[in-house]
């Protein structure tokens, strides 16, 4: 009978420790994502087609977001930028993200065949 009781206590203790470990993992994830904002975001950053290899897309006349990246009112020129959400948490506009990238706070992707396939985009390139 003693072995049976010890076995039950061991099983109960194992279940409790397993539950505590699960709760700790969930709490760590919530803190990491919600509080510390430790995840990656991406967005489009304006690109000068005379200086860099830019992604391009043809803008519709009423697409204001596309026209933000346009020099000629027809084609939008941009690069993809990956950045930490914590770094961009104070940003409310694309200009803020551009400033963040200029200060080295993001990873920029110019338009190359490799980046097109890696980023899985259908945008074309404006190569120098």
C-alpha positions, 0 to 999 in steps of 0.5 A, spaced: 500 500 500 505 504 501 508 504 494 501 505 491 500 511 495 507 514 493 506 512 486 499 517 486 503 522 490 509 522 484 503 522 479 500 528 482 506 532 483 508 531 476 502 533 473 502 539 478 509 541 475 507 540 468 501 545 469 506 550 472 511 549 466 505 550 461 503 556 465 510 559 465 511 558 457 504 561 456 506 567 461 513 568 457 509 568 451 504 573 453 510 578 456 514 577 450 509 579 445 504 584 449 509 587 453 516 587 450 513 587 443 519 582 441 516 580 434 518 583 427 514 587 423 515 589 415 513 595 411 514 599 405 519 604 405 520 609 400 526 608 395 529 613 390 530 609 383 536 613 381 540 610 387 537 603 389 534 597 386 527 599 388 521 594 387 515 597 383 508 597 382 503 601 378 499 605 382 491 606 381 489 613 381 485 613 387 490 609 391 493 614 396 498 609 400 501 607 393 502 614 391 506 615 397 512 612 394 511 615 387 515 620 384 512 620 377 504 619 379 504 612 376 509 608 379 511 607 386 518 605 388 519 602 395 523 597 399 521 592 404 523 594 411 523 589 417 524 592 424 522 590 431 515 592 433 518 595 440 522 600 435 516 602 431 511 602 437 511 610 437 511 610 429 504 613 426 506 614 419 511 611 414 516 617 415 517 615 422 519 608 419 523 611 414 527 615 419 528 608 423 531 605 417 536 611 416 538 610 423 540 603 422 533 600 426 531 596 420 533 591 415 532 593 408 531 589 402 532 592 395 529 589 389 533 583 387 531 576 384 533 572 390 529 577 394 523 577 390 522 569 391 524 570 398 519 575 400 514 571 395 512 578 392 509 579 385 512 586 385 517 587 379 524 591 380 526 597 377 534 595 376 539 600 376 
